[in-house]
Amino acid sequence: MTAEAGAPEMTPELAEQIAAVRARYADDVARGLDRFFEAPRTTCPWCGSPRLKPVMSSPDMVQHKPGRFAVMGCRSCGHCFQNPRLSLEGLEYYYRDFYDGVGAEQVENGFELGRDGNLARARHLQEFFPGEPPRRWVDVGTGYGHFCRDAREIWPETRFEGLDMGVSVETGKERGWLDEAHRGFLPDLAPGLAGQFDVVSMHHYLEHTLDPRVELDSAAMLLREGGILMIEVPNPESFFGRLVGRWWFPWLQPQHLNFVPRANLMQAMMHRGLRPILEVRGASHIPVDLTFLSVLPLLVYGPYPGMPWSPDPEDPVAKKRFDRMVRFGPKVHKAVLPLEKARTKLAHATDRGNTYRVLARKD
């Protein structure tokens, strides 16, 4: 079994780890899923409008934990959000063993594929720091610090720091990828770090947060006067995303809670004294749309049955389905690669990608 086939490499250590947490997952399900969700909203969390519409609904198509999740959109401001939203208990359950623990190996494999994108993000700052490099740069939601590791190739004299709520940020410092690790929630840590950074970056972080505007308040607090905030998020206005619905990977349920349209983010930045200085759309596109459009149905059909939350790890039918997925998955992936390249070229040419990136300066 390989990570590419939809399952972690089953070492004796990982098998022992899975066995140790299986009982906890069984107890979670036995107690019911209702406590994992807040009451449904009837108004938009961004503008307060009651004019809501369904956008998509989906099960967990990556880890295959139980539950179904819905995204709604606001007809007034375009904001999209998970509704009903995960509760704090639900966030703990669905994030558990995703970025660390059982899921750590697979997620790290995915992060390793992002080097080119990381370098492109880091190069944006070159025109805004033509003389001396930024002295201190904090990457929020850094995980293990893969972005900082790669960005150091462009900015070798910069002090790179990472902020994240998980143990991964401390692992990143141990590896030498981060000069300093800040573990916790950004709004809690921001007052103690106020005004200390030339650059704050948030790459695919805001969509995971309960209230993006509170995060923007905290980011503005971290910056020195003249410092730059760089944000990249999924583009909820993507035509492709609306066309294929739940099979568009950036919807990523249940991980992603909020999807902020570009105009809303720009306005929110300006309200916080952050003046947009660069906007990137097509060039920020991540080449995953067609890959996951083809792979996600296979993962839904034949998920790996050995995960600790799987109802029956010895189910022979589930094992046969997984074996079929392992055989056909790489062939499907290889076949779709030329189409993915064409899709990426189209996104660049039309300035319509699955993500957008904004840089703003603190006045």
HELIX and SHEET records of a PDB file:
HELIX    1   1 ALA A    3  ALA A    5  5                                   3    
HELIX    2   2 PRO A   12  ALA A   30  1                                  19    
HELIX    3   3 ASP A   34  PHE A   36  5                                   3    
HELIX    4   4 LEU A   88  TYR A   95  1                                   8    
HELIX    5   5 GLY A  101  GLY A  103  5                                   3    
HELIX    6   6 ALA A  104  GLU A  112  1                                   9    
HELIX    7   7 ARG A  115  ARG A  123  1                                   9    
HELIX    8   8 HIS A  124  GLU A  127  5                                   4    
HELIX    9   9 HIS A  146  ALA A  151  1                                   6    
HELIX   10  10 SER A  168  GLU A  174  1                                   7    
HELIX   11  11 LEU A  186  LEU A  189  1                                   4    
HELIX   12  12 ALA A  190  LEU A  193  5                                   4    
HELIX   13  13 LEU A  206  HIS A  208  5                                   3    
HELIX   14  14 PRO A  212  LEU A  222  1                                  11    
HELIX   15  15 PHE A  239  VAL A  244  1                                   6    
HELIX   16  16 GLY A  245  TRP A  247  5                                   3    
HELIX   17  17 PHE A  249  TRP A  251  5                                   3    
HELIX   18  18 ARG A  262  HIS A  271  1                                  10    
HELIX   19  19 GLY A  282  SER A  284  5                                   3    
HELIX   20  20 ASP A  289  TYR A  301  1                                  13    
HELIX   21  21 PRO A  316  THR A  350  1                                  35    
SHEET    1   A 4 LEU A  52  PRO A  59  0                                        
SHEET    2   A 4 ARG A  68  CYS A  74 -1                                        
SHEET    3   A 4 CYS A  80  GLN A  82 -1                                        
SHEET    4   A 4 ASN A 258  PHE A 259 -1                                        
SHEET    1   B 7 GLU A 180  ARG A 183  0                                        
SHEET    2   B 7 ARG A 159  ASP A 164  1                                        
SHEET    3   B 7 ARG A 136  VAL A 140  1                                        
SHEET    4   B 7 PHE A 197  HIS A 203  1                                        
SHEET    5   B 7 LEU A 223  PRO A 234  1                                        
SHEET    6   B 7 THR A 355  LYS A 362 -1                                        
SHEET    7   B 7 LEU A 274  VAL A 280 -1                                        
END                                                                             
